[in-house]
Amino acid sequence: LHDALPILGMEDKKAIIENSDGTVNQIEILTYLKSTDGLKNYVVYHANETQGLEEDHIIYISKLALVGNRLQLIEIEDNAEWLEVQSLLKPIANNK
């Protein structure tokens, strides 16, 4: 999937997503992750939403799947999968 992203217009780290209710949002992609077995892809992004006094961006992580010719962001619901995503994020967090 990562190789397909530039073809799909996501090389500039911005993408337009269509929500299930038909509304659209622009997101900024912060990074991509690949599962240790290489079978799953994840995207870390924000949608320009902020919270708190310092207006920190709200960060989202979703599974990225190619369905037909469209990329879909899928909610991570499995606890074991969340643990794997956290382990994928640790090297990134430790480098900053």
C-alpha positions in Angstrom: 0.0 0.0 0.0 2.8 2.5 0.9 4.1 2.2 -2.7 0.5 3.0 -4.0 0.1 6.2 -1.9 1.9 8.6 -4.3 -0.1 7.2 -7.2 -3.3 8.0 -5.2 -2.2 11.6 -4.6 -1.1 11.4 -1.0 2.6 12.2 -1.5 2.1 15.7 -0.1 1.1 14.3 3.2 -2.4 15.7 2.9 -5.5 13.7 1.9 -9.2 14.2 1.6 -11.3 11.6 3.5 -15.0 10.9 3.0 -16.8 10.0 6.2 -19.6 7.4 6.4 -22.2 10.2 6.5 -20.9 11.7 3.2 -19.1 14.7 4.7 -15.4 15.2 3.7 -12.4 16.3 5.8 -8.9 17.2 4.9 -6.3 15.4 7.0 -2.5 15.7 7.4 -0.7 12.5 7.5 2.1 12.4 10.1 3.6 9.0 9.4 2.9 5.5 8.1 3.5 2.2 10.0 3.7 -1.4 8.7 2.9 -4.3 11.0 5.8 -6.6 12.0 4.4 -9.3 9.7 4.1 -6.8 6.8 0.5 -7.5 6.3 -1.2 -4.4 7.8 -0.6 -0.7 7.2 -1.5 2.1 9.5 -1.6 5.8 9.2 -1.0 8.4 11.9 -2.8 11.7 11.1 -4.6 14.7 12.4 -7.6 16.6 11.1 -6.8 20.1 12.4 -8.8 19.5 15.6 -7.2 20.8 18.8 -7.9 20.4 22.5 -6.7 21.9 25.8 -5.3 25.3 26.7 -2.2 24.7 24.4 -4.5 23.7 21.6 -2.6 20.4 20.9 -3.6 18.6 17.8 -5.8 15.5 18.3 -3.9 12.6 16.8 -5.6 9.6 15.2 -4.3 6.2 14.2 -6.2 4.0 11.7 -5.7 0.8 9.8 -5.3 1.6 6.1 -6.9 -0.7 3.6 -7.2 -0.7 -0.2 -10.8 -1.6 -1.0 -11.3 -1.7 -4.7 -9.5 1.4 -6.0 -10.1 3.4 -2.8 -8.1 3.7 0.4 -10.2 3.3 3.6 -9.3 4.2 7.1 -10.5 1.5 9.5 -10.9 1.8 13.2 -8.5 -0.4 15.3 -10.8 -2.2 17.7 -8.7 -5.3 18.6 -6.7 -4.9 21.8 -3.8 -7.1 20.5 -3.6 -5.0 17.4 -3.4 -1.8 19.5 -0.5 -3.3 21.5 1.3 -4.0 18.2 0.7 -0.4 16.9 2.0 1.0 20.2 5.2 -1.1 19.8 5.5 0.3 16.2 5.2 3.8 17.6 7.9 3.4 20.3 10.9 3.8 18.1 9.4 7.0 16.6 8.6 8.5 20.0 12.0 7.7 21.3 13.7 9.5 18.4 12.0 12.8 19.2 
